[in-house]
Amino acid sequence: MVEELERKLDSFDFAERKEALLALCKKAEAGEIVLPKPGTNVNLHCHTFFSYNTYGYSPSKFAWLARRAGLAVAGVVDFDVLDALQEFLEAARMLGLKACAGLETRVFVPEFSDVVINSPGEPGISYYMGIGFPSAKLTGQQKKFLSNLRETAQQRNRDLIERVNKYLRPVELDYERDVMVLTPSGNPTERHICLAYARKAKEKFGEGSALSEFWSEKLGVKVEQSQLPEGRDLLNTIRAKTMKRGGVGYVMPDKGSFPLMADMNRFVLAAGGIPVATWLDGTSEGEKRIVELLEIAMSTGAAAVNIIPDRNYTVGQKGEKLRNLYGMVKIAEKLNLPVVVGTEMNSPGQKFVDDFDSEELAQLVPIFLKGAHIIYAHSVLQQRCGLGYTSEWAKRNFATGAKKNEFFERFGSMLEPEEEVKLCGLNEDSTAGQIIEKVAS
């Protein structure tokens, strides 16, 4: 029964998802399901099926699994949309889970136009985030900016398919019929397209040697039977060989292909979120100049940094990437930038949560947990009373970044989701001490 309800959490029908979550909550309240006390593990960067989750997780499913896993704080991040925000935050409140929501996109950084940053093979282009948005119901210029992100991404997809179809004939996709159906709100990504091509090829050639021969010829590598019809290695190879640099469908972006980083920062701030610079592994020419890059980002509003820990170490090995990871965290601490971490879950094989007990990550857990509590505190205070981390109130009340971090970390660690209602009545005249008192009593 529990397994069936959990399966329904991934339905494209919101009513079915909500009904299943309510039923699971009732079972938890009745003691039929034991939900553990929150620990110290966090994942603030999980994609949902509103962009691409390799396991098909909806916002409700991720909230439920995060609560069952005892995560201290959890957060969703989707490409170019805030479609998951309301459902995820509501599910989290039902479950007593500390939560936040954001989005990810790519931006152009003029000052780094001649070097690769963290989008492989694409000089001047950087993955970028906004987190802790209080609402997805935007108006005016913010609504227009968000709509443009979605529309531009979908046009890129359509153009991409047109080019790849010509190469993969007789395996050709119809965007509406084959791709749009893979996502509940019309926001497919390259990963959806790869999956659609794999399924279309199976439809054409079956699952035997003819399918293996087709992919081996088109991709220029030996595709083993074990990878068929839609295994991780095949999907990654389709993407690499047809959609990334050097592939038949790839077109080098220019400075007009993505918003300027400064414009993205302004959008996120105006929408009540925290602009977040992202870091890959420190090996690119751009990321070797990470302090300069962060200072440029901070000059127009960046106030946190995102790291994907699992990309940066191999268990038992003390390599360059692990040294870079520790160096990046040290820089973030020096600049008073909260560190946001997560596993993404938008590619097969990615973990639900990082192995924070590993020797490689254990020393960093307090910093990761601090960042998560800061983001949660911002998310709640911005939603309830507009007194978030990037608000005018915060600028007036904290003389330094260190003092601000100290307050938001303390508040985020103290506040329990069921106490969020206590924040009603706070306003611009409230002091940091009064806000603490609201939940300390």
MITIKOL-518747 format. One record per residue: y negated, x, z of N, C-alpha, C in turn. Coordinates in steps of 0.1 Angstrom, whole numbers, plus 2048, in hexadecimal, padded with zeros to 3 digits. Atoms other than C-alpha are relative to their C-alpha. Layout:
<nodes>
YXZYXZYXZ;...
</nodes>
This chain:
<nodes>
80C8088008008008007F3809800;80B7F78007E881C8097FE8077F3;8017F980C7F082F7EA7FB7F77F5;80580980A7EA8107D57F17FE801;80E8027FD7C880A7E57F880D7FC;8077F38057BF82F7DF7FF8017F1;80080080E7C982B7BB7F57F77FA;80B80A8057B180D7B77F2806803;80D7FA7FE7958227C47FA8077F4;8047F980C7948337A27FF7F67F4;80280A80A79281278F7F28017FA;80D80180677580F7767F97F3804;80680C7FB76F7ED7857FB80280E;8067FD7F37567F17A28057F680B;7FC80A7F67617D17B380E803805;7F37FC7FC7857DD7B480080C809;8027F57F877A7FE7C27FB7FD80E;8058047F37667EE7DD80A7F8809;7F68077F87817D67E780B809806;7F67F67FB79A7F37EA7FB80880B;8067F87F57828077FF7FF7F880D;8018087F477C7EA81780E7FE806;7F28017FB7A27E581A80480D808;7FD7F37FA7A680A8227F980280D;8087FF7F478A80983C8067F780B;7FA8097F679B7EB84D80D806806;7F37FA7FB7BC7FE84F7FC80C809;8047F57F87A981C85E7FC7FA80E;8058067F379880587880C7FB808;7F58057F87BA7F688180A80B804;7F87F57FC7C981888680C8037F7;7F57FD80A7E18168687FE80D7F9;8037F38067CF8348597F880880A;8087F87F77C385086F7F68097F9;80B7F78067A28608647FD80A80A;8037F57F779D8828747F1802804;80E7FC7FC77E88E8867FB80A7F5;8057F680A7678A186E80180E805;7FF7F27FC76D8C686E7F48087FB;80B7F88057588E285E8018027F1;7FF7FF80E7648DF83A7F67F77F9;80980880874B8D38208028017F1;80080080F7498CA7FB7F47F87FB;80C8078047268C17EF7FF8007F0;8017FF80E72E8C67CA80D7FB7FA;7F48068077498AE7BD7FB7F67F5;80380A80B74589D79B8097F4802;7F880D8007518797998037FC7F2;7FD80580E75E86577B7F47FB7F9;80C80380673A85D7747FB80B7F7;8027F580A73887F76380E8047FC;7F27FD80375B88F76480680680D;7F87FB7F577389378180E8027FB;7F37FE8067948A377780B7F8805;7F68087F97A788D78F7FD7F17FE;80480E80279486D7857FA7FA80C;8068057F47838697A67F37F87FE;80D80880076984D7AA7F880580C;8087FD7F474D8517C48077FB80C;7F98057F476183B7DC80C808803;7F37F87FE78184F7D77FC80D807;8047F37FA76F8707DF7FC7FE80E;8058027F275E8617FE80C7FD809;7F48037F878085480A80880C803;7F97F47FE7928748047F980B808;8087F77F77768888148017FD80E;7FF8057F277887383380E803805;7F27FD7FC79E87683480380E802;7FE7F27FF79B89B8307F880680C;8087FC7F578389D84D7F48097FD;80B7F88047668AC83A7F47FE809;80C8027F87478B284E7F57F97F8;80A8068097308A98308068007F2;7FB80180D73889E80D7F57FC7F6;80A80480972389B7EE8057FF7F1;7FC80280E72688F7CA7F58067F7;8097FB80A7158A07AC8057FD7F2;7FB80380D7188927897F68057F5;8087FB80A70B89F7687F77F57FA;80A8088076EA88F75C7FE7F2805;80180E7FB6EE86F7708017FF810;7FF8037F26EA8607938097F4802;7F880C80070484578C8097FE80C;7F78017F471A84E7AA7F97FE80D;8077FF7F36FE84F7C48027F4809;80080B7F76FD82C7D280E7FD805;7F38027FC7228277D280580A80A;7FB7F67F77298487E27FA7FF80E;8078007F370F8457FE8047F4808;7FB80C7F971A82180680E802805;7F27FD7FC73F82C80780080980C;8007F67F573684981E7FB7F980D;8048077F472383383680B7F7806;7F58087FB74181B83880A809807;7F67F77FB7578398407FB80980B;8057F77F674084B85880080E7FB;8007F280673D8698407F28047FD;80D7FA80471E87F83E8008037F1;7FF80080F71587E8197F28037FA;80C7FF8086FC8867FE8047FF7F1;7FD80280F6F98827D87F68077F8;8097F98096EA8947BB8048007F2;7FC7FF80E6EC89E7977FF80F7FB;8007F38066F18BD7817FC7FF7F2;8047FF80F6E38C675F7FE80E7FD;8037F38046D98E474B7F18007FD;80E7FF8026B58F17497FD80D7F9;8057F38076A190B7367F6807809;8087F87F76919277497F880A7F7;8087F880A67593673280080F804;8017F27FC67295674780D8087FE;7F37F980269795E7418067FC7F2;7FC80580D69895271D80980A7F8;7F87F68086A897371180C805807;7F47FC7F96C497672A8097F4804;7F780B7FB6E39627347FF7FF80F;8018037F26E095275680E7FC805;7F38047FB6FE93D75F8077F57F6;7FA80880B70592973F80580A7F6;7FB7F580871C94272D7FC8007F1;8037FE80E70F94F70C7F37F87FC;80C8088046EE93A70E7F4806808;80C7FA7FA6CF94F7167F67F5804;80B8097FB6B593D72B8057F3805;7FA80D7FC6CC92073380780180E;7F97FF7F36D69197578047F2804;7FC80C7F96EA8FF7687F77FE80C;80A8037F56D58ED7828037F3807;7FD80C7F96D68D279C7F47FA808;8088077F66C48B97B18097FA80A;7F68067F76D48AD7D17F87F980B;8068087F56CD8957EE7F67F57FB;80980B8056BD87A7D88027F4809;7FF80B7F86B585C7ED8047F37F9;7FD80D8086BA8427D18028047F1;7FF7FF80E6C483F7AD7F77F77F8;80980A8066AB8237A77F28077FE;80D7F980268F8387987F77F87F7;80A80780866F82C7877F880A7F9;80A7F780765583A77080580C7F9;7FC7F380665785E76580E805804;7F37FB7FB67586577B80C7F87F9;7F680880768984876B8018057F1;8007FB80E67F85574880780D7FF;7FA7F280068987975080F7FF801;7F28017FE6AB86E75D8077F97F3;7FA80780D6B185773E80180A7F5;8007F680A6A887472880B80A801;7F57F77FE6C288A73880D7FA7FB;7F48078056DD8717318007FF7F1;80080280E6D286970E80180C7F8;7FF7F38076CE88D70480E805800;7F37FC7FF6F089571180A7F97F7;7F88088097008796FE7FE8037F2;8037FD80E6EF8826DE80780E7FD;7F97F38026FC8A66E280F7FE7FE;7F280380271F8976E68037FB7F3;7FD80780D71D8826C77FF80B7F5;8027F580A7108A06B380C80A800;7F47F77FE72C8B66C180C7FA7FA;7F480780574789D6B88008007F1;80180180E73A89A69580480E7FA;7FC7F380573E8C069080E803802;7F37FD7FC75F8C36A280A7F87F8;7F880880876E8A668F8048067F3;7FE7FA80E7698B866E80B80B801;7F77F57FF77D8D567B80F7FC804;7F38047FB7998C268D8077F67F8;7FA80A8087A18AA67180F8047FE;80180F7FF7B88956717FD7FB80E;8028057F37B18936967F17FF801;80E80380078F8826977FD7F580B;80480A7F677D86F6B37F67F77FC;80B80A8007698506B37FA80080E;8067FE7F37508556CF8017F4809;80080C7F874E8316DA80F7FC804;7F38057FE7738296D780980A808;7F77F67FB78384A6E27FA80780C;8067F87F576A85A6FA7F97F880A;8088087F675384170A8097F880A;7F78087F777182E71880680880B;7FB7F77F677A84C72D7F780180D;8098007F475C8477457FB7F2802;80480E7FE7508287567F17FC7FD;80E80380272B82B74F7F98067F4;8067FB80D72783A72C7FA80E802;8057F37FF72285E73780B80A7FF;7F67F680273E8737287FA80E7FF;8047F280173D8997298098077F6;7F77F880974D8B571480E7FF805;7F28007FB76B8B372B8077F27FC;7FA80C80577088E7228048017F1;7FD7FE80F76E8986FD80C8087FE;7F47F88017888B270280D7F8802;7F58097FD79F8997128037F67F5;7FE80A80B7998806F68068077F4;7F97F980B7A289A6DC80F802802;7F27FD7FD7C28A36EE8087F37FE;7F980D8027CC87E6EF8017FB7F2;80080380E7C28786CB80B8087F8;7F77F88077D78956C080F7FC804;7F38057FC7F58886D48037F37F8;7FE80D8077F08666C38048037F1;7FD7FC80E7F18786A180D8077FE;7F57F780280D8916A680B7FF80A;7F68017F68218866C47FF80B80A;8007F57F682B89F6DF80980C7FD;7F77F58048428B66CC7FA80C7FA;8047F380683F8D56B77F47FE7F7;80B80280A8278C569E7F3800808;80D7FF7F880D8C16BA7FD80E804;8027F27FC8128E56C67FB8077F4;8047F980C80E8F16A27F27FC7FC;80D8058037EF8DC69C7F5808809;80A7FA7F77DD8EA6BB80080F7FE;7FF7F18027E990E6B57F88047F4;8077FD80C7DB90D6927F17FE802;80E8037FE7BA8FD69B7F980980A;8077F87F67B39116BA80280F7FF;7FF7F28037BF9326AD80880880B;7F87FA7F67D69386CB80D7F9801;7F38067FF7FA9316D37FF7F680B;80080B7F67FC90F6E580E7FD803;7F28037FC81C90C6F98027F2803;7FC80E7FE82F8EC6FD7FC7FB80E;8038047F28288ED7227F17FC802;80E8047FE8038E871C7FD7F27FA;80280D8078088C87098047F4809;80A80380A7FC8AD7057F2802805;80E7FF7FB7DE8B271C7FF80980C;8007F77F47E48CF7347F3807801;80D7F97FD7C88E37447FD80B7F6;8037F58097CC90172E7FC7FB7F2;80480680D7CB8EC70E7F27FB800;80E8067FF7AC8D97197F680B801;80A7F57FF79A8F97237FF8087F3;8007F980D7A49097027F87F87F5;8078098097988EB6EE7F1802802;80F7FF7FC7768EE7007FB80D7FC;8057F38037739136FC8008037F1;7FE7FC80F77E9156D77F77F77F7;80780A80976B8F66CA7F27FD805;80D8057FB74D8EF6E17F780B806;8087F57FA7429106F17FC80A7F5;8057F780973192D6E180B8077F7;7F67FB8097449396C28097F57FA;7F880B8057559176BE7FA7F97F5;80580780C75290169F7F67F5803;80A80B7FC73E8E66B27F4805807;80A7FB7F87278FD6C47F38037F8;80E7FD8057018FF6BD7F880680B;8087F97F66EC9176D07F47F8804;80B8077FC6D39046E57F38087FF;80D7FA8006AE90B6E37F87FB80C;8078047F46939066FD7FD7F2800;80380E80068F8E26F280D7F8803;7F48077FE6B48DA6F88027FA80E;7FF8047F26B08D771E7F3800806;80D8007F96948CF7367FC80E806;8057F47F967F8EC7448047FF80E;7FC8007F268B8F67667F47FB809;80C8057F96678EF7737FF7F1800;80080E8026698CC76580B7F9808;7F58067F868B8C67757FC80080F;8047FF7F267D8D27977F67F5803;80A80A7FD6608BA7948067F2800;7F980D80067789D78B8087FE80D;7F88017F468E8A47A97F87FD80C;8098027F56728A77C17FA7F2801;80680E8016618877B580A7F5803;7F680A7FE6828757B880580180F;7FC7FF7F26868807DD80B809802;7F47F77FE6A189A7D87FB80F802;8027F17FE6A48C07DD8048077F3;7FC7F880C6A38D67BD80980C805;7F67F67FC6C18EE7BE8028097F5;7FC7F680A6C490E7AB80F803801;7F17FE7FF6E99167A280380E7FD;7FC7F28026FB9377A380F8007FD;7F27FF80571B94079180880B807;7F87F57FA72896279B7F880D801;8087F47FF70C97C79880380A7F5;7FC7F580971B98E77A7F78007F3;80880180C70398275E7F3808802;80D7F87FF6E39957557F67F8808;80A8097F96CF97776280280080F;7FD8017F26E19757837FF80D807;8027F37FA6DE99A7887F1801805;80E8017FC6B999178C7FE7F4808;80080D7F96C09757A47F47FE808;80C8027F76A397B7BC7F47FC7F7;80B80480968A97979F8027F27FB;7FD80E80569B95A7917FE7F680B;80280A7F569B9497B37F17FE803;80F8017FE6769517B87F97F87F6;80580880A66E9427978037F1802;7FC80E7FD6829237A07F97FA80C;8078057F46729207C27F27FE7FE;80F80280364F9237B37FD7F27FC;80280D8046549007A58087F6808;7FA80A7F76688F07C180F802804;7F27FF7FC68C8FD7C380180480F;8007FE7F16968FC7E880E802805;7F27FE7FC6BC9027E98078077F5;7F87FA80B6D79157D680E7FB801;7F28058006F99097CB80980C7FC;7F67F680271891F7CC80E7F97FF;7F280580173C9187C180980B805;7F97F57FA74F92E7D980D8047F9;7F37FD80577192B7C98008087F3;8017F880C76493C7A97FE80E803;8057F27FD75B95B7BC809809809;7F77F77F97799697CC80F7FD7FC;7F180280179F96E7C980580480D;7FB7FE7F37B296C7E980680E801;7FA7F37FE7BA98F7F67F980B7F9;8067F68087A39A17DE7F1801804;80E7FD7FD7819B17E67F98057F3;8057FC80C7729B07C47F17FE7FF;80E80180374F9B07B47FA7F2803;80680E7FF74B98A7B47FF7FD80F;8018037F27539887D97F4807807;80B7F97FB7399A37E07F37F97FC;80C80880572098F7CB7FE7F4808;80180D7F872896F7DE7F980380D;8077FC7F371F9807FF7F28047FE;80E7FC80270098F7F07F87F47FD;80880C8036F596D7E27FD7F880D;8028087F36FA95C8047F5807808;80A7F87F96E69788147F27FE7FB;80D8028066C99737FB7FB7F2803;80380E7FD6CA94D8017FB7FF80E;8048017F26C89528267F2806802;80C7F97FF6AB96A8227F47F87FB;80A80980669895180C7FF7F2807;80080D7F96A09348248047F57F7;7FB80A8096B392280880D7FB805;7F38057FC6CE90B81580B8027F5;7F67FD80A6EF9138048097F37FF;7F880B8037018F67F380D8047FA;7F47FB8067268FB7EC8097F47FD;7F780A8047428E77DC80A8057F5;7F67FB80975F8E97C47FF7FA7F2;80280780D7538D27A780B7F67FD;7F58098047758C379F7FF7FA7F2;80180580E76C8C077B8088087F6;7F77F88087878D776E80E800807;7F28007FA7AD8D577380380C809;7FD7F57F77B98E97907F680380B;80A7FD7F67998E97A48047F980D;7FC8047F279D8E47CA7F87F4804;80780B7FA7938C57DE7F5806809;8097FA7F77828DC7F780380F800;7FD7F280077E9027F980880480C;7F87FB7F579591780E7F7808809;80A7F97F777C91E82980780880B;7F97F87F679792C84080480E7FA;7FC7F480579D9488287F880C805;8077F57FB79396B8327F38027F8;80B7FE80977B96C8147F47F7804;80B8097FE76794D81E7FD7FD80F;8028047F276B9498447F3804806;80D7FC7FB74C95D84C7F47F87FB;80B8078067379488367FF7F1804;7FF80E7FC7419268447F47FB808;80B8057F972592385D7F37FE7F7;80C80280970B9288418027F57F7;7FE80C80971C90F82A7FF7F3808;80180C7F871E8F68477F17FD803;80F8017FD6F98FC84F7FA7F97F4;80680580C6F08F582B8037F17FE;7FC80E8027048D582A7F97F780A;8078087F66F48C884A7F27FE7FC;80E8018046D28CF83D7FE7F67F4;80080A80C6D98BC81C8027F2805;7FD80D7FA6E889F8307F47FA807;80B8057F96CA89D8477F57FC7F7;80A80380A6B289E8298037F27FA;7FC80C8086C68838177FD7F3809;80280B7F76C586B8357F17FD803;80E8027FD6A187183F7F77FC7F4;80880480C69486E81C8037F17FC;7FC80E8036A884D8177F97F780A;8058097F569D83E8387F17FF802;80F8017FC67984883C7F880A7F8;8087F780866E8618217FC80D806;8037F47F966F87F83980A80B7FD;7F57F78046878958267FB80F800;8027F18006898BB8227F48047F6;80A7FD80A6718BB8047F47F7801;80B8097FF6598A18107F3807805;80D7FB7FB6348A581880180180F;7FF7FF7F263D89E83C80780D805;7FA7F47FD6548BC83D7F780C7FE;80A7F58036398D282E7F680180C;80A8007F56218C884A80680480D;7FB7FE7F26398CB86780880D802;7F87F47FE64B8EC8617F880C7F9;8097F480563790D85E8088097F7;7F77F780865592084F80C7F97FC;7F480580467491A83C80B80180A;7F77FE7F56889278598007F480A;80280B7F767990D8708057F37FB;7FB80C8076808F185780F7FF800;7F17FF8006A48FC8538067FD80D;7FB8027F36A98FD8788007F1804;80180E7FD69D8D987C80A7F87F9;7F78098086B08CA85F80F803803;7F27FD7FC6D08DD8698047F980D;7FD8067F36CE8D188C8017F17FF;80080F8026C68AD88280D7FC7F9;7F48038086E28AD86880D801807;7F47FF7F86FC8B98808017F680C;80080A7F56F18A189C8037F27FB;80080E8056EE88188780E7FC7FB;7F380680570D86C8827FC7F47F7;80380B80970E8538657FC7F3806;80280D7FA70F83587B7F37FF808;80D7FF7FA6EE84188B7F58007F7;80A7FF80A6DB84186B7F67F5801;80880B7FF6CD81F8727F580280B;80A7FD7F66BA82D8907F38067FA;80C7F98066A283F8787F67F67FB;80A80A80469181F86F7F4800809;80C8007F866D81F87B7F980E800;8067F38016678448757F68007F5;80A80080B64884C8607FA80E7FF;8077F38026318688557FA80680D;8067FB7F462286A87880B80580A;7F67FD7F7644870888801810801;7FE7F27FF64B89389680E8047FF;7F27FB80066A8A88938077FC80D;7FA8037F36708A38B88037F2801;7FE80F7FF66D87D8B580D7FC7F8;7F480380868787D89980D804807;7F57FC7F869F8918AE8037F780B;7FE8097F569A87A8CB8067F37FC;7FA80D8056A485C8B580F800801;7F18008006C88688B480580880C;7FB7F97F46C987D8D48027F780C;8008097F46C585F8EB80D7F8800;
</nodes>
